[in-house]
Amino acid sequence: MKNRKIIFENGQSFLGIGFGANVDTVKEVVFNTSMVGYQEIFSDPSYFGQIVCMTYPLIGNYGLIDDDYETPRPFIGGFIVREYNDHPSNYNYTKTLDESLKEHGIPGIFGIDTRQITGLIRSRNNIHALMTSCNVTVERGLEIINSTEKIKNHVKNVSSSKAWHSRSANFEYTVIIIDCGVKYNVIRSLKKRKCNVFIVPHDTDFKKILALQPDGVLISNGPGDPKDNPCVIETIKNLQGKLPILGICLGHQLIALANGGSTCRMRFGHRGGNHPVREISNGKIEMTSQNHSYAVEKTSLSGTKICLTHENILDGEIEGIEIKGEDTFSVQYHPESAPGPQDSSYLFDRFIEKMRNKKRIHR
């Protein structure tokens, strides 16, 4: 392991020790407050194009476990951690984090004041940085950052290139997932509830989706600006009212856009497994897992069919909506919660109930 450096676009730099791939990269830097689950974070497609700074100080201590990946390969741009442990104590582990980062060409750096970096991210909007050799000067680093083209078409980079099927024994429902960067635990959560799951690329035409005769459609999580996905927005418009629809994270934002709402970029986003959300109809509080840079604007709901169902207790952000009379609902957070608390899994049951009711009507 060699000394490495991270240079931020405001000119601040931090020296540390490199692990993972010994490559340079320029990416947006975000922070995550989860105390566990670095493997799920590492393999979450929603982190495409981002370097993640973990606020929990010890990372790597239980290695990586084959059953805990959220995608076949990670899309994360890099890892910043306070203390890295390369000798896992978990008998189930098959690789170290360092080994997997090397395998996929992803750089990491440790031995850095992650609290200071978190404070820097909170004080800036959408800050980028260069992970590089310790020999690169700040001046040269800033030149590299400024000359690097920002990533576009995030969803296109993480969505499936072709449709695929995840079958469930003794299934009762067929669900289409429009893949904007879906996590495996979304699929697992549906299969536990006797769903056969078809995963289709984000740009799949709505007629092809209806031809599969699904009982419901799920718009998945994913990275980037929701406004960059007009094809998914148009698909939602054409499917809505025909069958139940559930949106998660990016899917939530896309449903809002399809129904006349608007979205905006947050100052530093919400990422972690400790965000309290209130369900407005009953006042119930649930702890949620979150990972997003964009949010639905509350003022944009006026005059639309969009009804607010959940709100963030800390900042009032919209956390859930439903579309009047359309069997369509969505949440900004992650009911599959990988990593995170299990408070929100009932939302999958609510989706199942909507599909069940729809079937009864058409019998």
N, C-alpha and C positions, 0 to 999 in steps of 0.2 A: 504494500500500500504506500502510495506516494503523497506528498503534500500537494494540495489542490487549492483553488481559489474560486470564490463566487463574487462577481462584480455586478452591482445593480446599476440600473440606468440613471440613478441620481448621483452616481459617483462613489457610493459607499462600497467597500469591499471587505470580505471576510476570508481569512486563511483557515484551512482545515486539512483533514486527511481524506484522500479519495478512497472509495471502494466501488465495486461494480465496474462498469466499462470505463476505460481511460480515454474518453472522447469529450470533445467540446460541444456545448449546446446552448442555444439562446431560446428561452421560453418564458412565459408568464410564471410568476411565483405566487403560490397560494399556501394557506396553512390549514391544517386539520387538527382538531382538538380531541380526537378519539384516543382513548387510553389503550385499546386493543384493536386488532384487526388490520395491521399494516399489510398483510397479504391481500386481503380483499380490496384495500385502497390501491395497492400496487397494481392489481389486475382489473380495476374498474375503468371501462372505456370512457367514462365521463371526465377522466383526468387527461385525455388526449391533449397534447400541446402544453402541459403544465408541469412545472417542478413543484413537488409537494414538500412543505416544511412541516414535520411532525412536532407538535408541541409537547407530547409525552416524551420524557427524556431518554428512555431505553427502548431501542428498536433492534430486532433480529434475534432476540433471546429464545424464541420457540421455532425458529426456522420457517420453512415453507412446507405445507402439507398438500398432497395431491388433490384431496377432495375439497379444498377451500378456495380454489381459483374461481374467479368470476368471468373469465374469458380464456380462450385457448392460449392467447399471448397477451402480455401487458402493453398498454398504450401510453403509460405515464412517461413524462419527459425527463424526470430526475427525482432524486430523493435528498432531502436535507435533514439530518438527525443530530441530536446532541451527543448521544453515546451509542455506538454500534457494537453489538455482541455477535461475534462470528463463531461461537461455540454453543449452539442451541442445546437446551436441556430436555427437549420434547422427544420422546421415543418414536413418535409418528413422523417426524420431519424427514423429508427426502432430499432437500437441498437447503443451502443457506441462502439468505437474501443476496449476499455478494455474488454467489455463483449464478443465480438467476438473472441478476442485473447484467453481469458479464455476458451471459448467453444471449440476451436480447439487445445488447448494445446501449444500455441505459446507465448513465453516470450517477454516482451518489457521493455525498461528502458528509463527514461527521467531525466532531470536535469543535463545533461552532455554537455560538450563543443563539439558540433558536428563539429565546424570548425576545432578544433584540430584533431579530429578523421578523418575528410576528408583529412587534410594535411598528416596524417599518412598513409592513404590508398594510396594517390598519390605518396608517397615516397617509397612504398613497392610494390612488385608484388605478388598478390594472398595471402593476409594476412588473417589468421584465428584467431578466438577469442573464449573465453569461457564466456557465460553469466551465472552468478552464484550468490550465497549468498555472502553478504559482509564479511562473516566470513572466506571465503576461501582465503588462502594466495596466493601470486603470485607464489611462488615455487610449491605449490600444483596444482595451476591452470595450470602451464606449463606442469606438469606431465600429467594432464588430457588431455590437447591439444595434446601432443606428442603421447599419447597412443590411441587416438581416430582415428579409420579408416576413411579415406576420402571417401566421397560418390562417387559411380560409377553408371553407367547406369541411368543417370538422366532422359532421355526421357522415359524409361520404367516405371519409377515411376509416371509420370504425364500423359502419354497417356491413351486414353480410352481403357478399357479392351474388349469392343465389339463395333460393328458398331451401329450408331444411326442416326436418320433422323430428320432434321429441315425443315419443309415444308414451301413453300411460295405460297400464292394464285395467280392464273393466272401466273404461272411461264413460262419462256421461255427457261431457261437453267438449266442443271443439273451439279452441281459441286461436285467433291469428294475432301474433305479435308483430307490429311494424317496428323493425329493428333500427332504432336510431343510436344504438350502442347498448343493447340490452345486457343485463347481468344474469348469470346463470341462476341466481337465487330467485329471480322473478319466475323463471321457467320451473324451478323446483317447487315454488310455492303454488303454482297452478296445478302441477302434476299431483301434488299431495291432495288436491281437491278434485281428483278424478277428471282432469282435463287432458285431452290430446292437444298438443301445441304445435302449430305451424309458425315458423319464424320466416318472415319475408323481408327483402331489402326495403330500405326506406322509401324508394321511389316506385314501389309497386303500384300499378293502377288499381283503382277501387273496384273495377269490374272483375279483375282477376281475383281479388279478395272475396268478393261476393260469390264468385263461381265455386269457391271452396266450401260454400255453405256453412260458414262459422256460426256459432251461437253468440260469440262476442269478439271484440277487438280490443287489444291493449296497445297503447302508444307508449313506447318505452322511454327510459331515461337516455341521456346522451350528452355530448359536449357542445359547446359553442353557442352562438347567438341564435335564438329560436327563429328570428326573422329571416335567417339564411336558408330556410327549408320550405319554400312555397309549395313544393310538390306534396309534402306531408299535410300542410294546411288545407290544400285543395282536396286531398283524399278524405280528411276528416269531415269536411263540408258535405261530401258526397255519401259518406257512410252514416252520418249522424241521423238518428231517427229511424234507421232501418234495423239496428241491432244495438245491444248495450256496448258502451265504450268506456274504458278506464284509462286514464293518463297518469303517468308517473314522472315527476321531475320535469325534464324537457317536454315530455308528453303533455303535462299539465299546462305548460306555457303555450304549446302549439294549439291545444283545445281552446284556450282563451283567445288566441289570435284568430282562430277560425270562427269565433263567435262575436267578433267586434271589439274585443279587448285589446290592450296594448301591453308591451313588456319594456323593461328598462334594465340597464346594467346596474348592479349593486356596487357599493363602494369597495367592499372586499369579500362579499359573498358569505354564505353559511356552509361550513364543512365541519362535521363532527357527529358524535352519537349522543349528544346531550342537549338538544334543542326542544324546549317545551312548547306544545301546541294545544290550543283549546278548540274543541268541537263546539260550535256556536249553539247548535240545537239543544244540547243537554249539559253544556258546561264542563264536560269531561276533559281532564288534562292528560295528555300522553307525551312521553319523552320520545323524541324522534331522531332518526338518522338522516342527515342532510348533506348535500353536495351540489351547490349551484352558484353561479355568478349572476344570473338574471332572475327577475321576479315579475309577476303580473302587477300592473299598476292599479291600485284600488280605485282611483278616480275614473278609470276607463270603463268600469262596470256599469255606470249609469246609462240607462237607455238600452241596455242589452238584455239577453235572456240569461245572462250569467248571474248565479246566486252564490254569495260567499258562504262557505260551510265551515272552514277552519281558519284560525289566525294564530300568528306567532305571538306568544305572550311577551317576549322581550322587546320586539320592535314593531308589532302590529302588521307585519308582512302577511300578505295573502298566502295561506297554506293549503287551501282546498276550495274547490268550486263545484257546482253542478249546473247543468243546462236544463232549464225548465221544460218538462214534458218530453225530454229526448233520451232518457236512460243513459245519459253521459255525465260522468263525474271524474274528478282528478284531484291529485294532491301534489304539492311541491316537494314533499319529503319522500322517504323510501319505506314503504310497508314491508318490503322484503328484508330490510335492515341487515345488511351484510357489509361491514360490521354495524352493530348497534343494538338498541333495546328491541323487544318484541311487542311493544304496546300496540303497534299499528297493523298487525297481521289481519285484524278483523275486516280490513278494507277488501281483501281478497274474498272473504266470505260474503261481503255486500255485493261484490261483482257477480259471484256465483248466484246469489239470490235474484239479481236482476235477470240473469240468463234463464234461470228456472221459471220465473214469472213470464218471461217472453215465450218460452216453450208452451206453457199452459194456455196462453192466449191463442196460439196458433194450432192447437190440437183440434 
